[in-house]
Amino acid sequence: METIKNTAIGLTLFIFLTLIFPSCSSTTEPLADNSTPGRRDYTWTVDTLINLGPHCSFDGIWGTSPTNVWVKADITNDGTKTIWHYDGQNWKLFSYSSPNGYVTPYSIFGLSADNFWVGGDENDIWRYKNGNFARFGIYEIENYGPAIFQKIWGEEENNIYAVGAIYNPNDLVFYGVILHYDGEKWEYTYKPNPAIDMQFKDIKRGTNDSKDYFVVGFKVDNVQGDSVGLFKYDGKSLTKIYSEGLTADIHILPNYPGMLKIGNDIYFGFKEKIYRYKNGGLVTCLDFTGQNISDLANFYGRSTKDLFISMKDGIGHYNGSNLQTIFKYKYVGNVGCSDAAIFENEVFFLCHDLEHFVDFIVHGKLK
């Protein structure tokens, strides 16, 4: 079972693949953003997470404020997975007891500090509410193996989605699944479909461009080659916007499609460009070709003039005029940023140094 889970999830992060992206659209539509350019005068500190849990691999971060930040660890020295919390001063192991046992966290998301969700890898979704943490439910599908919930995201407490993958023991394939929470219960709104044999790793929407949601998918195929896809989701069915194969290159970090919501707008990052969805296709908003970008699988920001981008030498910042590296890594090579929590005056980036087997948090405070 552990081998199956590792195949499903471990390849979502640092699998040394890079996309061959299509142009998606020849249309370029400049951004109309009247916001103030983001500042760059940060004071930086680095927390080496190996001090929290030796032999851990930290792969997700979420929070509601600089005094309420959570990270989830992939593997600990006893083979379990754990959650850590930052209170503004210290990182501490999140300790809980439950008659249901322990969660294996693959996703964490909420809309308030006292009410958030954690997706597990045994068909289970857990909930933290007002200090209590417990398994909310188990969501099995007959004749399928365990479901793994890789991303939870929503806009209101009664309108939250979870996406992930479920294993089919008959054809040995992981298929994407989607669940919806309506304020009372979780239930599947999209079940395995042989026509779309991709796992799902992210879901978001921006209502200015479409009332529908967007889903990022990927497929691991050792025979025909790995691939990724981007889909539009109307609550019942998926429409493919694009899909493309992957090519291996051990010198380049992965370039899965990234999605970012700012206000009511949704943006997509494909390698060196940022797009918006319009009239059934993707139009180019920003072009960073040749500017030392590592990948746009994960990009973050408060506005389109205040974007943070993973660079080959550190963390980059785009202020509406230019892109600069504002925090440089100690080592340059197989180092990258996989997740972030962005607040009004502080930023937290979850980074990985693969050569030295070190995960670390880059914490920036505006002066």
C-alpha positions in Angstrom: 0.0 0.0 0.0 2.8 2.4 0.8 4.3 1.9 -2.6 1.0 2.8 -4.2 0.6 6.0 -2.2 4.2 7.0 -3.0 3.5 6.5 -6.7 0.3 8.7 -6.5 1.6 11.5 -4.4 5.4 11.6 -4.3 5.5 12.4 -8.0 3.7 15.7 -7.5 6.7 17.3 -6.0 10.3 17.3 -7.2 10.1 14.5 -9.8 12.6 16.2 -12.0 10.3 16.6 -15.0 9.7 19.7 -17.1 6.7 20.4 -19.4 6.8 20.9 -23.1 4.0 23.6 -23.1 2.0 24.5 -26.1 1.7 28.2 -26.9 -2.0 27.9 -25.7 -2.8 31.1 -27.5 -1.1 33.6 -29.6 -3.3 36.3 -28.0 -1.6 38.6 -25.5 -3.8 40.8 -23.3 -1.9 43.2 -21.0 -3.1 43.4 -17.4 -5.2 46.3 -16.3 -4.0 46.6 -12.7 -4.1 50.0 -10.9 -2.8 48.6 -7.6 0.3 50.0 -5.9 3.5 48.1 -6.8 4.5 45.6 -4.2 7.3 46.5 -1.8 10.6 44.6 -1.7 12.1 45.8 1.6 11.8 42.5 3.5 13.8 41.3 6.5 14.5 37.6 5.9 14.9 34.8 8.4 15.3 31.0 7.6 14.0 28.2 9.8 15.6 24.8 9.0 12.8 22.3 9.4 15.1 19.4 10.0 15.3 20.8 13.6 11.5 20.1 13.9 11.5 16.5 12.7 14.5 14.6 11.5 13.9 12.6 8.3 10.7 14.5 7.6 9.8 15.9 4.1 7.6 19.0 4.5 5.4 19.5 1.5 2.5 21.9 2.3 1.9 25.2 4.1 -1.3 27.1 5.0 -2.3 29.7 7.5 -4.6 32.6 8.4 -2.1 35.0 9.9 1.6 35.2 10.7 0.8 33.8 14.1 -1.2 30.9 12.8 0.8 29.0 10.2 0.6 25.2 9.6 3.0 22.9 7.7 2.5 19.2 7.0 5.3 16.7 7.0 5.4 13.9 4.5 7.6 11.3 6.2 8.9 11.1 9.8 11.4 8.7 11.2 8.7 6.4 12.5 7.0 6.3 9.1 4.0 8.4 10.0 3.0 11.9 8.8 2.6 14.9 11.0 1.4 18.5 11.2 3.4 21.4 12.7 2.1 24.8 13.9 3.8 28.2 14.1 2.4 30.7 16.6 4.5 33.7 15.6 7.4 32.6 17.8 8.0 28.9 17.6 7.2 25.8 15.5 5.5 23.0 17.5 4.2 19.6 16.7 0.4 19.6 16.5 -0.5 17.1 19.2 -4.0 15.5 19.1 -5.7 12.3 20.2 -8.6 10.6 18.3 -10.5 7.4 18.7 -10.1 7.1 14.9 -6.3 7.0 15.1 -4.1 9.4 13.1 -4.4 11.3 9.9 -1.9 11.0 7.1 -2.1 14.7 5.9 -2.0 15.4 2.2 -3.8 18.7 2.2 -4.8 21.4 4.7 -7.2 24.3 4.1 -9.6 26.5 5.9 -11.3 29.9 5.9 -10.7 30.7 9.6 -8.2 29.9 12.3 -10.7 27.8 14.3 -12.2 25.8 11.4 -10.1 24.0 8.8 -10.0 20.7 7.0 -7.3 18.1 6.4 -7.4 15.6 3.6 -5.9 12.1 4.3 -4.9 9.1 2.2 -7.3 6.5 3.4 -10.6 7.9 2.0 -10.7 10.2 5.0 -11.2 13.9 5.7 -10.6 15.4 9.1 -11.7 18.7 10.6 -10.3 21.1 13.2 -13.0 23.1 14.8 -12.8 25.2 18.0 -9.9 23.3 19.3 -11.1 19.8 18.5 -9.5 17.7 15.7 -11.3 14.6 14.6 -12.1 12.5 11.5 -15.2 14.0 9.8 -15.8 11.0 7.5 -14.6 8.2 5.2 -15.5 8.4 1.6 -15.1 5.1 -0.2 -16.1 4.1 -3.7 -17.1 0.5 -4.2 -14.5 -1.7 -6.0 -11.8 1.0 -5.7 -8.8 1.3 -3.4 -8.0 4.2 -1.1 -8.7 7.8 -2.2 -6.1 10.4 -1.5 -7.3 14.0 -1.1 -4.4 16.2 -2.4 -6.1 19.7 -2.3 -8.9 21.3 -0.5 -10.1 24.7 -1.5 -13.3 26.9 -1.2 -14.7 30.3 -0.9 -17.4 29.9 1.7 -17.9 27.5 4.7 -20.7 25.8 2.9 -19.0 25.6 -0.5 -15.7 23.8 -0.4 -14.1 21.3 -2.8 -11.6 18.5 -2.3 -9.7 16.9 -5.2 -7.4 14.0 -5.4 -7.1 10.5 -6.8 -8.5 7.0 -6.1 -6.8 3.7 -7.0 -8.4 1.1 -9.3 -6.9 -2.3 -8.4 -8.2 -3.8 -11.7 -6.2 -1.7 -14.1 -3.7 -0.3 -11.6 -4.5 3.3 -12.5 -5.2 6.3 -10.3 -8.3 8.3 -11.4 -9.2 11.8 -10.4 -12.0 12.4 -8.0 -13.8 15.6 -6.7 -15.8 16.0 -3.5 -18.0 18.9 -2.4 -18.9 20.1 1.1 -22.3 21.9 1.3 -22.0 23.0 5.0 -23.3 19.6 6.3 -21.7 16.8 4.4 -19.0 15.8 1.9 -20.1 13.8 -1.2 -18.5 12.9 -4.5 -19.5 15.2 -7.4 -17.0 13.6 -9.8 -16.1 9.9 -9.7 -13.5 7.9 -11.7 -13.8 8.4 -15.4 -11.7 6.2 -17.7 -11.9 9.0 -20.3 -9.8 11.2 -18.0 -7.2 9.0 -16.4 -5.5 11.8 -14.5 -5.1 12.5 -10.8 -6.2 15.9 -9.6 -3.9 18.1 -7.6 -5.5 21.5 -7.4 -8.8 23.3 -7.8 -9.7 27.0 -7.8 -11.9 29.5 -9.6 -12.0 33.2 -10.4 -15.5 34.4 -11.1 -14.6 37.4 -13.3 -13.6 35.1 -16.1 -15.8 32.1 -15.5 -18.3 30.8 -13.0 -16.8 27.4 -13.4 -13.9 25.9 -11.4 -10.5 24.9 -12.9 -8.7 21.7 -12.1 -5.1 20.7 -12.6 -4.4 17.1 -13.4 -1.5 14.9 -13.9 -0.8 11.3 -15.0 2.1 9.0 -14.1 2.6 6.5 -16.9 5.9 4.6 -17.1 5.0 3.2 -20.5 3.6 6.0 -22.6 5.1 8.9 -20.5 3.8 11.2 -17.9 1.4 14.1 -18.7 -0.5 17.0 -17.2 -3.8 18.7 -18.0 -6.0 21.7 -17.2 -9.7 21.3 -17.0 -12.8 23.5 -16.6 -15.3 22.0 -14.1 -19.0 23.1 -13.9 -19.8 21.0 -10.8 -20.7 17.9 -12.8 -18.4 17.4 -15.8 -14.9 18.3 -16.9 -13.9 20.1 -20.1 -10.3 19.8 -21.1 -8.6 23.1 -21.9 -5.2 21.6 -22.7 -3.0 18.6 -22.0 0.6 17.9 -22.7 3.3 15.3 -22.2 6.3 15.6 -20.0 9.9 15.0 -20.8 12.5 14.0 -18.3 15.4 16.3 -17.4 17.1 15.6 -14.1 18.6 19.2 -14.1 15.2 21.0 -14.1 12.6 21.2 -11.4 9.0 20.2 -12.3 6.8 22.7 -14.1 3.3 21.6 -13.4 0.7 24.2 -14.2 0.2 26.7 -11.3 -3.0 28.5 -10.4 -3.4 31.7 -8.4 -6.6 33.5 -7.4 -6.3 37.2 -6.7 -9.6 38.9 -5.9 -12.1 37.4 -8.4 -9.5 36.7 -11.0 -7.8 33.4 -11.7 -4.3 33.1 -13.2 -2.4 30.1 -14.6 1.3 29.7 -14.7 2.8 27.7 -17.6 6.6 27.6 -17.5 7.6 31.2 -18.2 4.2 32.8 -18.9 1.1 33.7 -16.9 -2.3 33.3 -18.5 -6.0 34.1 -18.0 -8.9 32.2 -19.3 -11.0 34.0 -21.8 -13.6 32.9 -24.4 -12.8 29.3 -24.0 -9.0 29.6 -24.2 -6.0 31.0 -22.5 -4.5 34.4 -23.2 -1.0 35.6 -22.2 -0.9 38.2 -19.5 2.7 38.3 -18.5 5.7 36.9 -20.3 8.9 36.2 -18.3 10.7 34.3 -21.0 14.5 34.2 -20.4 14.3 35.7 -16.9 15.8 32.9 -14.9 12.5 31.4 -13.7 12.7 27.9 -12.2 9.0 27.1 -12.6 5.5 28.5 -12.3 4.0 25.4 -10.8 3.6 27.5 -7.6 3.4 31.3 -7.8 1.8 33.6 -5.2 0.8 37.2 -4.7 -1.4 39.9 -3.3 -1.9 41.5 -6.8 -0.5 41.2 -10.3 2.0 43.9 -9.2 3.0 42.0 -6.2 3.8 38.5 -7.4 6.3 35.9 -5.9 7.9 33.5 -8.3 10.3 30.6 -7.9 13.6 31.5 -9.5 16.6 29.3 -10.2 18.7 31.2 -7.6 16.0 32.1 -5.0 12.6 33.7 -4.6 11.7 36.3 -7.2 9.3 39.3 -7.0 7.4 41.0 -9.8 6.2 44.6 -9.0 4.5 45.4 -12.3 7.6 46.6 -13.9 10.4 44.1 -13.5 11.2 40.7 -12.0 14.0 40.4 -9.4 15.3 37.8 -7.1 14.7 39.3 -3.6 15.9 36.3 -1.6 18.8 34.2 -2.8 19.3 30.6 -1.7 22.5 29.6 0.1 23.1 27.0 -2.6 22.0 27.1 -6.2 21.1 23.9 -7.9 18.3 21.5 -6.9 16.6 24.0 -4.7 13.1 25.3 -5.1 9.9 26.6 -3.5 6.8 24.3 -3.4 4.3 26.3 -1.4 3.7 29.6 0.4 1.5 31.5 2.8 1.2 35.2 2.0 -0.1 37.8 4.4 -0.3 41.6 4.4 3.1 42.3 5.8 4.7 38.9 6.1 5.4 36.0 3.8 6.3 32.3 4.4 7.9 30.1 1.7 8.3 26.4 2.0 11.6 25.5 0.2 13.6 22.3 -0.4 17.3 21.7 -1.0 17.4 18.3 -2.6 21.2 18.0 -2.7 21.6 18.5 1.0 18.2 16.9 2.0 17.0 20.0 3.8 13.6 21.6 4.0 13.4 25.1 5.2 11.0 28.1 5.7 12.0 31.4 4.3 10.1 34.0 6.4 10.0 37.6 5.2 8.8 40.7 7.1 8.3 44.1 5.5 10.3 46.8 7.2 
